[in-house]
């Protein structure tokens, strides 16, 4: 793991030098979406919503206790794919993500890195399992819309296409007419890594703690940073 105080690995330097398109996961690398709006509470609200409709038995005990609302959503979709129930649950989650976007905490160094990379001529996209509405709301509040517009690729009604499926990455690459080898994905979960692998896109892991680093390493991520500062330092260097 590298942070801003350690020597930057040559592999990271080479990776940044050949990147022309950056595909950002949203919750994690860009911001902590649920920093002021607990993801665990949101997951609990989804479970309660199901229980209020007499669907308590639809989830396993582990799924009911999971602090990740996406786990709850996908569990229901696996059992009732494409149903009206899933559509209503996804709309409920979207409303929660929209509320969370107003209190999301920017990831340290993410804003200047986004602006610097864009100023250097690199094209940027968001590729996320979150609602694109929540992404747009956050970017607007941070004054970052122009850095990404129109390239925000988020969750659709077809939940089977959420990462680790590479659909959102593939959509971004097609829209930007970019070869996978010229792109870089920055993500913080094993599903991000798997989606990048399946799309043929180089991957940089971002891990804000040791638990997340271990998960990324176990998934096969070769390059993981604990801070975006060394990436910003590299991007700021004059082109030679």
C-alpha positions as CSV (number, residue, x, y, z in Angstrom):
1,X,0.0,0.0,0.0
2,X,1.3,3.4,-0.8
3,X,0.4,6.8,0.7
4,X,1.5,10.3,0.0
5,X,4.7,10.0,2.1
6,X,6.1,6.9,0.6
7,X,8.1,6.5,-2.6
8,X,5.7,6.1,-5.5
9,X,6.1,2.7,-7.1
10,X,7.2,2.8,-10.7
11,X,4.2,0.6,-11.7
12,X,1.9,3.4,-10.5
13,X,3.9,6.0,-12.3
14,X,3.8,4.0,-15.6
15,X,0.1,3.3,-15.1
16,X,-0.8,7.0,-14.7
17,X,1.5,8.0,-17.6
18,X,-0.4,5.8,-20.1
19,X,-3.9,6.6,-18.9
20,X,-6.2,8.6,-21.2
21,X,-9.6,7.8,-19.7
22,X,-10.4,7.4,-16.0
23,X,-13.4,5.4,-14.9
24,X,-14.2,6.3,-11.3
25,X,-16.3,4.2,-9.0
26,X,-18.4,6.7,-7.0
27,X,-18.9,5.7,-3.4
28,X,-15.4,5.4,-2.1
29,X,-12.9,6.9,-4.5
30,X,-15.0,10.1,-5.2
31,X,-16.8,10.4,-1.8
32,X,-18.1,8.5,1.2
33,X,-21.8,8.6,0.1
34,X,-23.2,7.5,3.4
35,X,-20.8,9.4,5.7
36,X,-23.7,11.4,7.1
37,X,-26.5,9.1,6.3
38,X,-25.7,5.6,7.5
39,X,-25.6,2.8,4.9
40,X,-26.5,0.3,7.7
41,X,-29.6,2.3,8.5
42,X,-30.6,2.5,4.9
43,X,-30.1,-1.3,4.6
44,X,-32.3,-1.7,7.7
45,X,-34.9,0.5,6.2
46,X,-35.1,-1.7,3.1
47,X,-35.5,-4.8,5.2
48,X,-38.2,-3.1,7.2
49,X,-39.9,-2.0,4.0
50,X,-40.0,-5.7,2.9
51,X,-41.2,-6.9,6.3
52,X,-44.0,-4.3,6.2
53,X,-45.2,-6.0,3.1
54,X,-45.1,-9.5,4.7
55,X,-41.9,-10.4,2.9
56,X,-39.7,-11.1,5.9
57,X,-38.9,-14.6,4.7
58,X,-37.6,-13.3,1.3
59,X,-34.1,-12.7,2.9
60,X,-31.8,-14.9,4.7
61,X,-30.7,-14.0,8.3
62,X,-27.3,-12.9,7.0
63,X,-29.0,-10.7,4.3
64,X,-31.3,-9.1,6.9
65,X,-28.3,-8.2,9.0
66,X,-26.0,-7.0,6.2
67,X,-25.1,-3.3,6.4
68,X,-24.9,-2.9,2.6
69,X,-28.2,-1.9,1.0
70,X,-27.0,-3.2,-2.4
71,X,-26.8,-6.7,-0.9
72,X,-30.5,-6.4,0.1
73,X,-31.5,-5.1,-3.3
74,X,-29.7,-7.8,-5.2
75,X,-30.9,-10.6,-3.0
76,X,-34.5,-9.6,-3.8
77,X,-33.7,-9.3,-7.5
78,X,-32.2,-12.8,-7.5
79,X,-35.5,-14.2,-6.2
80,X,-37.9,-12.0,-8.2
81,X,-35.8,-10.6,-11.2
82,X,-37.4,-7.7,-13.0
83,X,-40.5,-7.7,-10.8
84,X,-42.5,-4.7,-9.7
85,X,-41.3,-5.4,-6.2
86,X,-37.7,-5.0,-7.2
87,X,-38.5,-1.8,-9.1
88,X,-40.2,-0.3,-6.0
89,X,-37.3,-1.4,-3.7
90,X,-34.8,0.2,-6.2
91,X,-36.8,3.4,-6.2
92,X,-36.7,3.4,-2.4
93,X,-32.9,3.0,-2.4
94,X,-32.5,5.7,-5.0
95,X,-34.4,8.2,-2.8
96,X,-32.1,7.3,0.1
97,X,-29.0,7.8,-2.1
98,X,-30.3,11.1,-3.2
99,X,-30.7,12.2,0.4
100,X,-27.2,10.9,1.3
101,X,-25.6,12.8,-1.6
102,X,-26.3,16.1,0.2
103,X,-24.2,15.1,3.2
104,X,-21.6,12.9,1.4
105,X,-18.0,13.5,2.5
106,X,-15.5,14.1,-0.4
107,X,-12.6,11.6,-0.5
108,X,-9.4,13.4,0.4
109,X,-7.6,14.7,-2.8
110,X,-10.4,13.5,-5.0
111,X,-11.7,16.9,-6.1
112,X,-8.3,18.4,-7.1
113,X,-7.3,15.1,-8.7
114,X,-10.5,15.1,-10.8
115,X,-10.0,18.7,-11.8
116,X,-6.3,18.3,-12.6
117,X,-6.7,15.2,-14.6
118,X,-9.5,16.9,-16.7
119,X,-7.3,20.0,-17.2
120,X,-4.6,17.7,-18.5
121,X,-6.9,16.5,-21.2
122,X,-7.9,13.2,-19.6
123,X,-11.5,12.2,-20.1
124,X,-13.4,11.1,-17.0
125,X,-16.5,9.0,-16.3
126,X,-18.3,7.6,-13.3
127,X,-19.0,3.9,-13.4
128,X,-21.0,2.9,-10.3
129,X,-23.7,0.7,-8.8
130,X,-25.3,3.8,-7.2
131,X,-28.1,5.7,-8.8
132,X,-26.9,8.1,-11.5
133,X,-29.4,10.6,-10.0
134,X,-27.4,10.6,-6.7
135,X,-24.1,11.0,-8.6
136,X,-25.4,14.0,-10.6
137,X,-26.6,15.6,-7.3
138,X,-23.3,15.2,-5.7
139,X,-21.3,16.4,-8.7
140,X,-23.5,19.5,-9.0
141,X,-23.0,20.3,-5.3
142,X,-19.2,20.0,-5.6
143,X,-19.0,21.9,-8.9
144,X,-17.6,18.9,-10.7
145,X,-20.4,18.3,-13.3
146,X,-18.4,19.7,-16.2
147,X,-15.5,17.4,-15.4
148,X,-17.6,14.3,-16.2
149,X,-20.6,15.4,-18.3
150,X,-22.2,13.6,-19.8
151,X,-20.4,10.4,-18.7
152,X,-22.2,9.1,-15.7
153,X,-23.0,5.4,-15.9
154,X,-24.9,4.1,-12.9
155,X,-27.4,1.5,-11.8
156,X,-30.2,0.7,-14.2
157,X,-33.4,-1.2,-13.7
158,X,-31.6,-4.4,-14.8
159,X,-29.8,-5.1,-11.5
160,X,-28.1,-8.1,-13.0
161,X,-25.9,-5.6,-14.8
162,X,-24.5,-4.1,-11.6
163,X,-20.8,-4.7,-11.0
164,X,-19.1,-7.2,-11.0
165,X,-20.8,-7.2,-14.4
166,X,-18.7,-4.8,-16.6
167,X,-21.8,-3.2,-18.2
168,X,-21.3,0.3,-16.8
169,X,-17.6,0.2,-17.8
170,X,-18.5,-1.1,-21.2
171,X,-21.1,1.7,-21.7
172,X,-18.6,4.3,-20.7
173,X,-15.9,3.0,-23.1
174,X,-18.3,2.8,-26.0
175,X,-19.7,6.3,-25.4
176,X,-16.1,7.7,-25.2
177,X,-14.9,5.6,-28.1
178,X,-12.0,4.5,-25.9
179,X,-10.0,1.3,-26.0
180,X,-9.9,-0.5,-22.6
181,X,-6.1,-0.5,-22.6
182,X,-6.1,3.4,-22.6
183,X,-8.4,3.5,-19.6
184,X,-8.0,3.1,-15.8
185,X,-10.6,2.2,-13.3
186,X,-10.3,3.5,-9.7
187,X,-12.4,1.4,-7.3
188,X,-12.5,0.3,-3.7
189,X,-14.2,-3.1,-3.8
190,X,-13.5,-6.6,-5.2
191,X,-16.5,-6.2,-7.5
192,X,-14.9,-3.1,-9.0
193,X,-11.7,-5.1,-9.6
194,X,-13.7,-7.9,-11.2
195,X,-15.6,-5.6,-13.4
196,X,-12.4,-3.9,-14.6
197,X,-10.8,-7.3,-15.2
198,X,-13.8,-8.5,-17.3
199,X,-13.8,-5.2,-19.3
200,X,-10.0,-5.4,-19.9
201,X,-9.4,-2.2,-18.1
202,X,-6.3,-1.6,-15.8
203,X,-7.3,-1.2,-12.2
204,X,-6.1,1.0,-9.3
205,X,-7.5,0.1,-5.9
206,X,-8.3,2.7,-3.3
207,X,-8.5,1.5,0.3
208,X,-9.1,3.9,3.1
209,X,-8.3,1.2,5.7
210,X,-6.5,-2.1,6.1
211,X,-9.7,-4.2,5.9
212,X,-10.5,-2.7,2.5
213,X,-6.9,-3.2,1.3
214,X,-7.0,-6.9,2.4
215,X,-10.2,-7.4,0.4
216,X,-8.7,-5.8,-2.7
217,X,-5.4,-7.8,-2.4
218,X,-7.3,-11.0,-1.9
219,X,-9.3,-10.3,-5.0
220,X,-6.1,-9.9,-7.0
221,X,-5.5,-6.1,-7.1
222,X,-1.8,-5.5,-7.7
223,X,-1.8,-1.7,-7.1
224,X,-3.6,-0.3,-4.1
225,X,-3.3,3.2,-2.6
226,X,-4.4,4.4,0.8
227,X,-4.6,8.0,-0.4
228,X,-5.1,9.7,-3.7
229,X,-2.3,12.1,-2.9
230,X,0.4,10.2,-4.8
231,X,-1.8,10.0,-7.8
232,X,-2.4,13.7,-7.7
233,X,1.3,14.3,-7.4
234,X,2.0,12.3,-10.5
235,X,-0.8,13.9,-12.5
236,X,0.4,17.3,-11.6
237,X,3.9,16.7,-12.9
238,X,4.8,18.4,-16.2
239,X,4.5,16.3,-19.3
240,X,8.1,15.6,-20.5
